[in-house]
Amino acid sequence: MINELFFMNGYAVYVLSAFSFTLLSFLGLYLVTKMQFVKEQNKFVAKFGTLNSERAAFAKSQSINKEILSNTSNI
């Protein structure tokens, strides 16, 4: 009974290899995306991490930033 489940009528090699390839692809995609996110987050902190209140007020007053901020509050 258990052997039949593992051998899958001779298709076990194909099924398990496809399953493992898919899992490895998803893992690789996740890791690449995570690394890019951390890289962009570090760039953002380097650029805007020391934003003083005067520059923050100026950024909020710009029209494009107002549009972006108004769209995000509706979500």
All heavy atoms as a GROMACS GRO file, in nm:
protein
  600
    1MET      N    1   0.082  -0.120   0.000
    1MET     CA    2   0.000   0.000   0.000
    1MET      C    3   0.087   0.126   0.000
    1MET      O    4   0.070   0.212  -0.083
    1MET     CB    5  -0.093  -0.005   0.122
    1MET     CG    6  -0.174   0.118   0.143
    1MET     SD    7  -0.300   0.133   0.019
    1MET     CE    8  -0.378   0.278   0.071
    2ILE      N    9   0.178   0.136   0.095
    2ILE     CA   10   0.266   0.252   0.102
    2ILE      C   11   0.359   0.256  -0.018
    2ILE      O   12   0.386   0.364  -0.072
    2ILE     CB   13   0.345   0.248   0.236
    2ILE    CG1   14   0.265   0.310   0.350
    2ILE    CG2   15   0.479   0.318   0.226
    2ILE    CD1   16   0.233   0.455   0.340
    3ASN      N   17   0.406   0.142  -0.063
    3ASN     CA   18   0.494   0.138  -0.180
    3ASN      C   19   0.423   0.188  -0.304
    3ASN      O   20   0.483   0.258  -0.387
    3ASN     CB   21   0.547  -0.003  -0.203
    3ASN     CG   22   0.649  -0.044  -0.098
    3ASN    OD1   23   0.708   0.042  -0.034
    3ASN    ND2   24   0.667  -0.173  -0.081
    4GLU      N   25   0.298   0.155  -0.320
    4GLU     CA   26   0.221   0.203  -0.435
    4GLU      C   27   0.208   0.355  -0.432
    4GLU      O   28   0.212   0.420  -0.537
    4GLU     CB   29   0.082   0.139  -0.436
    4GLU     CG   30   0.083  -0.009  -0.464
    4GLU     CD   31  -0.056  -0.070  -0.452
    4GLU    OE1   32  -0.154   0.007  -0.445
    4GLU    OE2   33  -0.065  -0.193  -0.449
    5LEU      N   34   0.195   0.411  -0.314
    5LEU     CA   35   0.184   0.556  -0.301
    5LEU      C   36   0.316   0.623  -0.341
    5LEU      O   37   0.316   0.726  -0.410
    5LEU     CB   38   0.147   0.593  -0.158
    5LEU     CG   39   0.129   0.742  -0.129
    5LEU    CD1   40   0.010   0.796  -0.208
    5LEU    CD2   41   0.111   0.766   0.018
    6PHE      N   42   0.428   0.565  -0.300
    6PHE     CA   43   0.558   0.624  -0.332
    6PHE      C   44   0.597   0.604  -0.478
    6PHE      O   45   0.656   0.691  -0.540
    6PHE     CB   46   0.667   0.567  -0.242
    6PHE     CG   47   0.662   0.621  -0.102
    6PHE    CD1   48   0.662   0.535   0.006
    6PHE    CD2   49   0.657   0.757  -0.078
    6PHE    CE1   50   0.657   0.584   0.136
    6PHE    CE2   51   0.652   0.809   0.050
    6PHE     CZ   52   0.652   0.721   0.158
    7PHE      N   53   0.564   0.491  -0.536
    7PHE     CA   54   0.604   0.463  -0.675
    7PHE      C   55   0.510   0.527  -0.776
    7PHE      O   56   0.550   0.555  -0.888
    7PHE     CB   57   0.613   0.313  -0.700
    7PHE     CG   58   0.727   0.249  -0.626
    7PHE    CD1   59   0.706   0.133  -0.552
    7PHE    CD2   60   0.854   0.304  -0.628
    7PHE    CE1   61   0.809   0.073  -0.483
    7PHE    CE2   62   0.958   0.245  -0.560
    7PHE     CZ   63   0.936   0.130  -0.487
    8MET      N   64   0.385   0.550  -0.740
    8MET     CA   65   0.285   0.616  -0.825
    8MET      C   66   0.277   0.553  -0.963
    8MET      O   67   0.278   0.622  -1.065
    8MET     CB   68   0.315   0.765  -0.838
    8MET     CG   69   0.307   0.843  -0.711
    8MET     SD   70   0.343   1.014  -0.740
    8MET     CE   71   0.399   1.063  -0.579
    9ASN      N   72   0.273   0.422  -0.968
    9ASN     CA   73   0.263   0.346  -1.093
    9ASN      C   74   0.375   0.381  -1.192
    9ASN      O   75   0.355   0.389  -1.312
    9ASN     CB   76   0.127   0.366  -1.159
    9ASN     CG   77   0.015   0.304  -1.080
    9ASN    OD1   78   0.036   0.206  -1.007
    9ASN    ND2   79  -0.104   0.362  -1.092
   10GLY      N   80   0.494   0.408  -1.142
   10GLY     CA   81   0.609   0.437  -1.227
   10GLY      C   82   0.628   0.584  -1.259
   10GLY      O   83   0.725   0.620  -1.325
   11TYR      N   84   0.539   0.669  -1.215
   11TYR     CA   85   0.548   0.812  -1.244
   11TYR      C   86   0.611   0.893  -1.131
   11TYR      O   87   0.616   1.015  -1.138
   11TYR     CB   88   0.411   0.870  -1.276
   11TYR     CG   89   0.351   0.815  -1.403
   11TYR    CD1   90   0.247   0.723  -1.399
   11TYR    CD2   91   0.399   0.855  -1.526
   11TYR    CE1   92   0.191   0.673  -1.514
   11TYR    CE2   93   0.345   0.805  -1.643
   11TYR     CZ   94   0.242   0.714  -1.637
   11TYR     OH   95   0.188   0.664  -1.751
   12ALA      N   96   0.656   0.827  -1.028
   12ALA     CA   97   0.708   0.897  -0.910
   12ALA      C   98   0.827   0.986  -0.944
   12ALA      O   99   0.839   1.097  -0.893
   12ALA     CB  100   0.746   0.797  -0.802
   13VAL      N  101   0.914   0.938  -1.032
   13VAL     CA  102   1.033   1.017  -1.067
   13VAL      C  103   0.992   1.148  -1.132
   13VAL      O  104   1.046   1.255  -1.099
   13VAL     CB  105   1.125   0.936  -1.162
   13VAL    CG1  106   1.238   1.022  -1.213
   13VAL    CG2  107   1.176   0.812  -1.092
   14TYR      N  108   0.896   1.144  -1.221
   14TYR     CA  109   0.852   1.265  -1.291
   14TYR      C  110   0.776   1.360  -1.198
   14TYR      O  111   0.799   1.480  -1.198
   14TYR     CB  112   0.764   1.228  -1.410
   14TYR     CG  113   0.831   1.133  -1.505
   14TYR    CD1  114   0.788   1.002  -1.517
   14TYR    CD2  115   0.940   1.174  -1.582
   14TYR    CE1  116   0.850   0.914  -1.603
   14TYR    CE2  117   1.003   1.086  -1.668
   14TYR     CZ  118   0.956   0.956  -1.678
   14TYR     OH  119   1.019   0.870  -1.763
   15VAL      N  120   0.688   1.304  -1.118
   15VAL     CA  121   0.607   1.386  -1.028
   15VAL      C  122   0.693   1.451  -0.922
   15VAL      O  123   0.684   1.572  -0.898
   15VAL     CB  124   0.495   1.302  -0.964
   15VAL    CG1  125   0.423   1.380  -0.856
   15VAL    CG2  126   0.397   1.254  -1.070
   16LEU      N  127   0.779   1.374  -0.858
   16LEU     CA  128   0.862   1.429  -0.752
   16LEU      C  129   0.966   1.528  -0.805
   16LEU      O  130   0.996   1.627  -0.740
   16LEU     CB  131   0.929   1.316  -0.674
   16LEU     CG  132   0.832   1.228  -0.594
   16LEU    CD1  133   0.907   1.114  -0.527
   16LEU    CD2  134   0.755   1.309  -0.493
   17SER      N  135   1.019   1.503  -0.924
   17SER     CA  136   1.115   1.599  -0.980
   17SER      C  137   1.046   1.730  -1.017
   17SER      O  138   1.100   1.838  -0.994
   17SER     CB  139   1.186   1.540  -1.101
   17SER     OG  140   1.096   1.515  -1.207
   18ALA      N  141   0.925   1.722  -1.072
   18ALA     CA  142   0.851   1.844  -1.104
   18ALA      C  143   0.813   1.919  -0.977
   18ALA      O  144   0.822   2.043  -0.971
   18ALA     CB  145   0.726   1.810  -1.184
   19PHE      N  146   0.773   1.846  -0.875
   19PHE     CA  147   0.737   1.909  -0.748
   19PHE      C  148   0.858   1.977  -0.685
   19PHE      O  149   0.849   2.092  -0.640
   19PHE     CB  150   0.680   1.802  -0.654
   19PHE     CG  151   0.631   1.857  -0.525
   19PHE    CD1  152   0.513   1.929  -0.518
   19PHE    CD2  153   0.703   1.835  -0.408
   19PHE    CE1  154   0.467   1.979  -0.398
   19PHE    CE2  155   0.657   1.885  -0.288
   19PHE     CZ  156   0.539   1.957  -0.282
   20SER      N  157   0.971   1.910  -0.684
   20SER     CA  158   1.091   1.970  -0.626
   20SER      C  159   1.140   2.089  -0.707
   20SER      O  160   1.184   2.190  -0.650
   20SER     CB  161   1.201   1.866  -0.608
   20SER     OG  162   1.238   1.814  -0.733
   21PHE      N  163   1.133   2.080  -0.840
   21PHE     CA  164   1.172   2.194  -0.924
   21PHE      C  165   1.084   2.315  -0.895
   21PHE      O  166   1.132   2.429  -0.886
   21PHE     CB  167   1.163   2.157  -1.072
   21PHE     CG  168   1.191   2.271  -1.165
   21PHE    CD1  169   1.321   2.314  -1.184
   21PHE    CD2  170   1.088   2.337  -1.229
   21PHE    CE1  171   1.348   2.421  -1.269
   21PHE    CE2  172   1.114   2.443  -1.313
   21PHE     CZ  173   1.244   2.486  -1.333
   22THR      N  174   0.954   2.293  -0.880
   22THR     CA  175   0.862   2.402  -0.850
   22THR      C  176   0.893   2.465  -0.715
   22THR      O  177   0.896   2.587  -0.702
   22THR     CB  178   0.717   2.351  -0.853
   22THR    OG1  179   0.690   2.295  -0.981
   22THR    CG2  180   0.619   2.463  -0.827
   23LEU      N  181   0.915   2.382  -0.615
   23LEU     CA  182   0.948   2.435  -0.482
   23LEU      C  183   1.078   2.514  -0.484
   23LEU      O  184   1.087   2.622  -0.425
   23LEU     CB  185   0.956   2.323  -0.381
   23LEU     CG  186   0.824   2.269  -0.330
   23LEU    CD1  187   0.847   2.154  -0.232
   23LEU    CD2  188   0.743   2.378  -0.263
   24LEU      N  189   1.179   2.463  -0.553
   24LEU     CA  190   1.306   2.535  -0.561
   24LEU      C  191   1.292   2.666  -0.638
   24LEU      O  192   1.353   2.768  -0.602
   24LEU     CB  193   1.413   2.448  -0.625
   24LEU     CG  194   1.465   2.333  -0.539
   24LEU    CD1  195   1.559   2.244  -0.619
   24LEU    CD2  196   1.533   2.386  -0.415
   25SER      N  197   1.208   2.667  -0.741
   25SER     CA  198   1.185   2.790  -0.817
   25SER      C  199   1.115   2.894  -0.732
   25SER      O  200   1.152   3.012  -0.733
   25SER     CB  201   1.101   2.760  -0.941
   25SER     OG  202   1.169   2.674  -1.028
   26PHE      N  203   1.015   2.852  -0.657
   26PHE     CA  204   0.944   2.946  -0.568
   26PHE      C  205   1.036   2.998  -0.459
   26PHE      O  206   1.032   3.117  -0.425
   26PHE     CB  207   0.821   2.880  -0.506
   26PHE     CG  208   0.706   2.867  -0.600
   26PHE    CD1  209   0.604   2.778  -0.572
   26PHE    CD2  210   0.696   2.941  -0.715
   26PHE    CE1  211   0.495   2.764  -0.656
   26PHE    CE2  212   0.589   2.928  -0.802
   26PHE     CZ  213   0.488   2.840  -0.772
   27LEU      N  214   1.119   2.911  -0.404
   27LEU     CA  215   1.213   2.954  -0.301
   27LEU      C  216   1.313   3.055  -0.358
   27LEU      O  217   1.341   3.157  -0.296
   27LEU     CB  218   1.287   2.833  -0.244
   27LEU     CG  219   1.391   2.864  -0.138
   27LEU    CD1  220   1.325   2.922  -0.013
   27LEU    CD2  221   1.469   2.738  -0.104
   28GLY      N  222   1.365   3.028  -0.477
   28GLY     CA  223   1.457   3.121  -0.542
   28GLY      C  224   1.392   3.255  -0.571
   28GLY      O  225   1.452   3.361  -0.548
   29LEU      N  226   1.269   3.252  -0.620
   29LEU     CA  227   1.197   3.376  -0.648
   29LEU      C  228   1.174   3.456  -0.521
   29LEU      O  229   1.191   3.578  -0.518
   29LEU     CB  230   1.064   3.345  -0.715
   29LEU     CG  231   0.976   3.462  -0.753
   29LEU    CD1  232   1.046   3.550  -0.857
   29LEU    CD2  233   0.844   3.413  -0.807
   30TYR      N  234   1.138   3.387  -0.412
   30TYR     CA  235   1.118   3.455  -0.285
   30TYR      C  236   1.246   3.520  -0.237
   30TYR      O  237   1.245   3.635  -0.193
   30TYR     CB  238   1.065   3.356  -0.180
   30TYR     CG  239   1.063   3.414  -0.042
   30TYR    CD1  240   0.964   3.504  -0.004
   30TYR    CD2  241   1.161   3.383   0.050
   30TYR    CE1  242   0.962   3.560   0.123
   30TYR    CE2  243   1.160   3.438   0.177
   30TYR     CZ  244   1.060   3.526   0.212
   30TYR     OH  245   1.060   3.582   0.337
   31LEU      N  246   1.357   3.447  -0.244
   31LEU     CA  247   1.484   3.500  -0.195
   31LEU      C  248   1.531   3.620  -0.276
   31LEU      O  249   1.579   3.719  -0.221
   31LEU     CB  250   1.590   3.390  -0.193
   31LEU     CG  251   1.568   3.279  -0.091
   31LEU    CD1  252   1.674   3.170  -0.107
   31LEU    CD2  253   1.568   3.334   0.050
   32VAL      N  254   1.516   3.613  -0.408
   32VAL     CA  255   1.556   3.726  -0.492
   32VAL      C  256   1.469   3.848  -0.463
   32VAL      O  257   1.520   3.960  -0.450
   32VAL     CB  258   1.548   3.687  -0.642
   32VAL    CG1  259   1.557   3.808  -0.731
   32VAL    CG2  260   1.658   3.588  -0.676
   33THR      N  261   1.340   3.827  -0.448
   33THR     CA  262   1.250   3.938  -0.418
   33THR      C  263   1.280   3.997  -0.282
   33THR      O  264   1.281   4.120  -0.265
   33THR     CB  265   1.103   3.890  -0.423
   33THR    OG1  266   1.079   3.830  -0.549
   33THR    CG2  267   1.007   4.003  -0.402
   34LYS      N  268   1.307   3.913  -0.184
   34LYS     CA  269   1.340   3.960  -0.050
   34LYS      C  270   1.469   4.042  -0.051
   34LYS      O  271   1.476   4.147   0.013
   34LYS     CB  272   1.353   3.840   0.044
   34LYS     CG  273   1.391   3.871   0.184
   34LYS     CD  274   1.278   3.930   0.260
   34LYS     CE  275   1.318   3.943   0.406
   34LYS     NZ  276   1.218   4.008   0.484
   35MET      N  277   1.570   3.996  -0.124
   35MET     CA  278   1.696   4.070  -0.131
   35MET      C  279   1.677   4.205  -0.198
   35MET      O  280   1.733   4.306  -0.153
   35MET     CB  281   1.802   3.988  -0.206
   35MET     CG  282   1.854   3.871  -0.127
   35MET     SD  283   1.990   3.775  -0.199
   35MET     CE  284   1.983   3.805  -0.372
   36GLN      N  285   1.597   4.211  -0.304
   36GLN     CA  286   1.571   4.338  -0.371
   36GLN      C  287   1.494   4.433  -0.280
   36GLN      O  288   1.520   4.554  -0.278
   36GLN     CB  289   1.493   4.315  -0.501
   36GLN     CG  290   1.574   4.254  -0.609
   36GLN     CD  291   1.493   4.225  -0.734
   36GLN    OE1  292   1.370   4.228  -0.731
   36GLN    NE2  293   1.560   4.195  -0.843
   37PHE      N  294   1.398   4.379  -0.204
   37PHE     CA  295   1.322   4.462  -0.112
   37PHE      C  296   1.413   4.522  -0.005
   37PHE      O  297   1.404   4.642   0.024
   37PHE     CB  298   1.211   4.380  -0.046
   37PHE     CG  299   1.139   4.455   0.062
   37PHE    CD1  300   1.051   4.557   0.030
   37PHE    CD2  301   1.158   4.423   0.195
   37PHE    CE1  302   0.985   4.627   0.129
   37PHE    CE2  303   1.093   4.491   0.294
   37PHE     CZ  304   1.006   4.594   0.262
   38VAL      N  305   1.500   4.442   0.053
   38VAL     CA  306   1.591   4.492   0.157
   38VAL      C  307   1.685   4.597   0.098
   38VAL      O  308   1.712   4.699   0.162
   38VAL     CB  309   1.670   4.374   0.219
   38VAL    CG1  310   1.783   4.423   0.307
   38VAL    CG2  311   1.575   4.287   0.300
   39LYS      N  312   1.732   4.575  -0.024
   39LYS     CA  313   1.820   4.671  -0.089
   39LYS      C  314   1.749   4.806  -0.110
   39LYS      O  315   1.804   4.911  -0.079
   39LYS     CB  316   1.867   4.614  -0.223
   39LYS     CG  317   1.960   4.701  -0.300
   39LYS     CD  318   1.998   4.634  -0.431
   39LYS     CE  319   2.078   4.726  -0.519
   39LYS     NZ  320   2.109   4.664  -0.648
   40GLU      N  321   1.626   4.800  -0.160
   40GLU     CA  322   1.550   4.923  -0.182
   40GLU      C  323   1.513   4.990  -0.050
   40GLU      O  324   1.512   5.112  -0.040
   40GLU     CB  325   1.423   4.895  -0.263
   40GLU     CG  326   1.450   4.854  -0.406
   40GLU     CD  327   1.521   4.962  -0.486
   40GLU    OE1  328   1.490   5.082  -0.469
   40GLU    OE2  329   1.609   4.926  -0.566
   41GLN      N  330   1.486   4.910   0.051
   41GLN     CA  331   1.453   4.966   0.182
   41GLN      C  332   1.574   5.038   0.240
   41GLN      O  333   1.559   5.148   0.296
   41GLN     CB  334   1.409   4.852   0.275
   41GLN     CG  335   1.352   4.899   0.405
   41GLN     CD  336   1.304   4.782   0.489
   41GLN    OE1  337   1.350   4.669   0.472
   41GLN    NE2  338   1.210   4.808   0.577
   42ASN      N  339   1.691   4.982   0.225
   42ASN     CA  340   1.813   5.047   0.273
   42ASN      C  341   1.840   5.176   0.198
   42ASN      O  342   1.883   5.275   0.258
   42ASN     CB  343   1.932   4.952   0.263
   42ASN     CG  344   1.923   4.840   0.363
   42ASN    OD1  345   1.856   4.850   0.465
   42ASN    ND2  346   1.991   4.730   0.334
   43LYS      N  347   1.815   5.176   0.067
   43LYS     CA  348   1.833   5.300  -0.011
   43LYS      C  349   1.734   5.407   0.035
   43LYS      O  350   1.770   5.524   0.045
   43LYS     CB  351   1.815   5.272  -0.160
   43LYS     CG  352   1.934   5.201  -0.220
   43LYS     CD  353   1.928   5.161  -0.365
   43LYS     CE  354   1.832   5.219  -0.458
   43LYS     NZ  355   1.840   5.163  -0.595
   44PHE      N  356   1.611   5.367   0.065
   44PHE     CA  357   1.511   5.462   0.111
   44PHE      C  358   1.551   5.522   0.246
   44PHE      O  359   1.541   5.643   0.266
   44PHE     CB  360   1.374   5.394   0.123
   44PHE     CG  361   1.266   5.484   0.174
   44PHE    CD1  362   1.200   5.569   0.087
   44PHE    CD2  363   1.231   5.484   0.307
   44PHE    CE1  364   1.101   5.652   0.132
   44PHE    CE2  365   1.132   5.568   0.354
   44PHE     CZ  366   1.066   5.653   0.267
   45VAL      N  367   1.597   5.437   0.337
   45VAL     CA  368   1.637   5.484   0.469
   45VAL      C  369   1.758   5.576   0.457
   45VAL      O  370   1.767   5.678   0.527
   45VAL     CB  371   1.665   5.365   0.562
   45VAL    CG1  372   1.735   5.409   0.689
   45VAL    CG2  373   1.536   5.293   0.595
   46ALA      N  374   1.850   5.543   0.367
   46ALA     CA  375   1.967   5.627   0.349
   46ALA      C  376   1.928   5.764   0.295
   46ALA      O  377   1.988   5.866   0.332
   46ALA     CB  378   2.066   5.560   0.254
   47LYS      N  379   1.827   5.768   0.210
   47LYS     CA  380   1.788   5.895   0.150
   47LYS      C  381   1.693   5.975   0.239
   47LYS      O  382   1.706   6.096   0.253
   47LYS     CB  383   1.722   5.870   0.015
   47LYS     CG  384   1.692   5.995  -0.062
   47LYS     CD  385   1.645   5.965  -0.203
   47LYS     CE  386   1.623   6.092  -0.281
   47LYS     NZ  387   1.581   6.064  -0.418
   48PHE      N  388   1.596   5.907   0.301
   48PHE     CA  389   1.492   5.978   0.374
   48PHE      C  390   1.493   5.949   0.524
   48PHE      O  391   1.407   5.997   0.596
   48PHE     CB  392   1.355   5.941   0.320
   48PHE     CG  393   1.334   5.982   0.178
   48PHE    CD1  394   1.326   5.886   0.078
   48PHE    CD2  395   1.324   6.114   0.142
   48PHE    CE1  396   1.307   5.922  -0.053
   48PHE    CE2  397   1.307   6.152   0.012
   48PHE     CZ  398   1.298   6.055  -0.088
   49GLY      N  399   1.587   5.874   0.572
   49GLY     CA  400   1.590   5.840   0.714
   49GLY      C  401   1.615   5.959   0.804
   49GLY      O  402   1.566   5.966   0.916
   50THR      N  403   1.692   6.055   0.755
   50THR     CA  404   1.724   6.173   0.834
   50THR      C  405   1.645   6.294   0.788
   50THR      O  406   1.694   6.406   0.790
   50THR     CB  407   1.874   6.202   0.826
   50THR    OG1  408   1.908   6.224   0.688
   50THR    CG2  409   1.956   6.088   0.881
   51LEU      N  410   1.523   6.271   0.747
   51LEU     CA  411   1.438   6.379   0.697
   51LEU      C  412   1.391   6.463   0.814
   51LEU      O  413   1.322   6.415   0.904
   51LEU     CB  414   1.319   6.317   0.623
   51LEU     CG  415   1.236   6.409   0.535
   51LEU    CD1  416   1.320   6.464   0.421
   51LEU    CD2  417   1.118   6.333   0.480
   52ASN      N  418   1.428   6.592   0.815
   52ASN     CA  419   1.384   6.678   0.924
   52ASN      C  420   1.241   6.725   0.899
   52ASN      O  421   1.183   6.706   0.792
   52ASN     CB  422   1.480   6.796   0.943
   52ASN     CG  423   1.493   6.882   0.819
   52ASN    OD1  424   1.408   6.876   0.730
   52ASN    ND2  425   1.599   6.960   0.811
   53SER      N  426   1.182   6.789   0.997
   53SER     CA  427   1.041   6.826   0.987
   53SER      C  428   1.016   6.930   0.877
   53SER      O  429   0.911   6.931   0.814
   53SER     CB  430   0.990   6.878   1.121
   53SER     OG  431   1.065   6.993   1.160
   54GLU      N  432   1.113   7.017   0.853
   54GLU     CA  433   1.097   7.119   0.749
   54GLU      C  434   1.089   7.054   0.610
   54GLU      O  435   1.002   7.087   0.530
   54GLU     CB  436   1.214   7.217   0.755
   54GLU     CG  437   1.206   7.328   0.651
   54GLU     CD  438   1.327   7.419   0.661
   54GLU    OE1  439   1.353   7.469   0.771
   54GLU    OE2  440   1.391   7.440   0.557
   55ARG      N  441   1.179   6.959   0.583
   55ARG     CA  442   1.178   6.891   0.453
   55ARG      C  443   1.056   6.800   0.441
   55ARG      O  444   1.002   6.782   0.332
   55ARG     CB  445   1.306   6.812   0.434
   55ARG     CG  446   1.426   6.905   0.412
   55ARG     CD  447   1.550   6.829   0.378
   55ARG     NE  448   1.533   6.764   0.248
   55ARG     CZ  449   1.615   6.672   0.201
   55ARG    NH1  450   1.718   6.632   0.273
   55ARG    NH2  451   1.594   6.617   0.083
   56ALA      N  452   1.011   6.742   0.552
   56ALA     CA  453   0.892   6.658   0.549
   56ALA      C  454   0.768   6.741   0.516
   56ALA      O  455   0.682   6.699   0.438
   56ALA     CB  456   0.873   6.587   0.682
   57ALA      N  457   0.759   6.859   0.572
   57ALA     CA  458   0.646   6.949   0.543
   57ALA      C  459   0.650   6.991   0.396
   57ALA      O  460   0.545   7.000   0.331
   57ALA     CB  461   0.650   7.070   0.634
   58PHE      N  462   0.768   7.019   0.344
   58PHE     CA  463   0.781   7.056   0.204
   58PHE      C  464   0.740   6.941   0.113
   58PHE      O  465   0.671   6.961   0.013
   58PHE     CB  466   0.926   7.098   0.173
   58PHE     CG  467   0.949   7.128   0.028
   58PHE    CD1  468   0.896   7.241  -0.031
   58PHE    CD2  469   1.023   7.042  -0.051
   58PHE    CE1  470   0.915   7.267  -0.166
   58PHE    CE2  471   1.044   7.067  -0.185
   58PHE     CZ  472   0.991   7.181  -0.243
   59ALA      N  473   0.780   6.819   0.148
   59ALA     CA  474   0.743   6.702   0.067
   59ALA      C  475   0.592   6.681   0.068
   59ALA      O  476   0.533   6.644  -0.033
   59ALA     CB  477   0.815   6.578   0.120
   60LYS      N  478   0.528   6.703   0.181
   60LYS     CA  479   0.382   6.686   0.189
   60LYS      C  480   0.309   6.793   0.110
   60LYS      O  481   0.196   6.771   0.065
   60LYS     CB  482   0.336   6.690   0.334
   60LYS     CG  483   0.368   6.565   0.411
   60LYS     CD  484   0.314   6.572   0.551
   60LYS     CE  485   0.348   6.446   0.628
   60LYS     NZ  486   0.299   6.452   0.767
   61SER      N  487   0.370   6.909   0.093
   61SER     CA  488   0.303   7.018   0.022
   61SER      C  489   0.309   7.003  -0.130
   61SER      O  490   0.233   7.069  -0.201
   61SER     CB  491   0.365   7.152   0.062
   61SER     OG  492   0.497   7.162   0.009
   62GLN      N  493   0.396   6.919  -0.182
   62GLN     CA  494   0.407   6.902  -0.326
   62GLN      C  495   0.283   6.830  -0.380
   62GLN      O  496   0.229   6.739  -0.316
   62GLN     CB  497   0.532   6.823  -0.361
   62GLN     CG  498   0.659   6.900  -0.333
   62GLN     CD  499   0.783   6.818  -0.364
   62GLN    OE1  500   0.778   6.697  -0.364
   62GLN    NE2  501   0.893   6.888  -0.390
   63SER      N  502   0.239   6.870  -0.497
   63SER     CA  503   0.112   6.819  -0.551
   63SER      C  504   0.117   6.669  -0.580
   63SER      O  505   0.020   6.598  -0.554
   63SER     CB  506   0.075   6.895  -0.678
   63SER     OG  507   0.174   6.875  -0.778
   64ILE      N  508   0.227   6.618  -0.632
   64ILE     CA  509   0.234   6.476  -0.663
   64ILE      C  510   0.229   6.393  -0.536
   64ILE      O  511   0.165   6.288  -0.530
   64ILE     CB  512   0.359   6.442  -0.748
   64ILE    CG1  513   0.353   6.297  -0.800
   64ILE    CG2  514   0.487   6.464  -0.670
   64ILE    CD1  515   0.248   6.274  -0.901
   65ASN      N  516   0.294   6.442  -0.431
   65ASN     CA  517   0.291   6.369  -0.304
   65ASN      C  518   0.151   6.374  -0.242
   65ASN      O  519   0.108   6.277  -0.180
   65ASN     CB  520   0.394   6.426  -0.206
   65ASN     CG  521   0.535   6.399  -0.252
   65ASN    OD1  522   0.558   6.310  -0.332
   65ASN    ND2  523   0.630   6.476  -0.202
   66LYS      N  524   0.082   6.484  -0.257
   66LYS     CA  525  -0.055   6.493  -0.207
   66LYS      C  526  -0.143   6.390  -0.278
   66LYS      O  527  -0.226   6.324  -0.216
   66LYS     CB  528  -0.114   6.632  -0.229
   66LYS     CG  529  -0.065   6.734  -0.130
   66LYS     CD  530  -0.135   6.866  -0.154
   66LYS     CE  531  -0.087   6.972  -0.060
   66LYS     NZ  532  -0.154   7.101  -0.083
   67GLU      N  533  -0.125   6.377  -0.409
   67GLU     CA  534  -0.204   6.280  -0.485
   67GLU      C  535  -0.173   6.137  -0.442
   67GLU      O  536  -0.264   6.056  -0.424
   67GLU     CB  537  -0.175   6.296  -0.634
   67GLU     CG  538  -0.255   6.205  -0.722
   67GLU     CD  539  -0.223   6.226  -0.869
   67GLU    OE1  540  -0.176   6.334  -0.906
   67GLU    OE2  541  -0.247   6.131  -0.947
   68ILE      N  542  -0.047   6.107  -0.421
   68ILE     CA  543  -0.009   5.973  -0.377
   68ILE      C  544  -0.065   5.944  -0.239
   68ILE      O  545  -0.122   5.837  -0.214
   68ILE     CB  546   0.145   5.958  -0.379
   68ILE    CG1  547   0.197   5.960  -0.521
   68ILE    CG2  548   0.189   5.830  -0.309
   68ILE    CD1  549   0.347   5.970  -0.532
   69LEU      N  550  -0.051   6.039  -0.150
   69LEU     CA  551  -0.101   6.018  -0.012
   69LEU      C  552  -0.252   6.008  -0.007
   69LEU      O  553  -0.307   5.931   0.072
   69LEU     CB  554  -0.052   6.130   0.079
   69LEU     CG  555   0.099   6.131   0.107
   69LEU    CD1  556   0.138   6.256   0.185
   69LEU    CD2  557   0.139   6.005   0.182
   70SER      N  558  -0.322   6.081  -0.092
   70SER     CA  559  -0.468   6.073  -0.091
   70SER      C  560  -0.517   5.939  -0.146
   70SER      O  561  -0.618   5.886  -0.100
   70SER     CB  562  -0.529   6.188  -0.172
   70SER     OG  563  -0.500   6.172  -0.309
   71ASN      N  564  -0.444   5.882  -0.242
   71ASN     CA  565  -0.482   5.752  -0.297
   71ASN      C  566  -0.456   5.639  -0.201
   71ASN      O  567  -0.531   5.541  -0.199
   71ASN     CB  568  -0.410   5.725  -0.429
   71ASN     CG  569  -0.462   5.815  -0.540
   71ASN    OD1  570  -0.572   5.864  -0.534
   71ASN    ND2  571  -0.379   5.835  -0.641
   72THR      N  572  -0.353   5.648  -0.121
   72THR     CA  573  -0.321   5.539  -0.029
   72THR      C  574  -0.414   5.536   0.092
   72THR      O  575  -0.436   5.432   0.149
   72THR     CB  576  -0.176   5.548   0.021
   72THR    OG1  577  -0.156   5.674   0.084
   72THR    CG2  578  -0.079   5.528  -0.092
   73SER      N  579  -0.471   5.649   0.128
   73SER     CA  580  -0.558   5.649   0.245
   73SER      C  581  -0.694   5.587   0.213
   73SER      O  582  -0.766   5.547   0.304
   73SER     CB  583  -0.578   5.791   0.296
   73SER     OG  584  -0.642   5.870   0.198
   74ASN      N  585  -0.729   5.576   0.086
   74ASN     CA  586  -0.859   5.518   0.048
   74ASN      C  587  -0.856   5.367   0.044
   74ASN      O  588  -0.960   5.304   0.035
   74ASN     CB  589  -0.902   5.570  -0.091
   74ASN     CG  590  -0.930   5.719  -0.088
   74ASN    OD1  591  -0.964   5.774   0.017
   74ASN    ND2  592  -0.914   5.783  -0.202
   75ILE      N  593  -0.740   5.307   0.049
   75ILE     CA  594  -0.729   5.162   0.035
   75ILE      C  595  -0.766   5.091   0.160
   75ILE      O  596  -0.774   5.114   0.265
   75ILE     CB  597  -0.587   5.121  -0.009
   75ILE    CG1  598  -0.560   5.174  -0.146
   75ILE    CG2  599  -0.568   4.972  -0.005
   75ILE    CD1  600  -0.421   5.150  -0.198
   0.00000   0.00000   0.00000
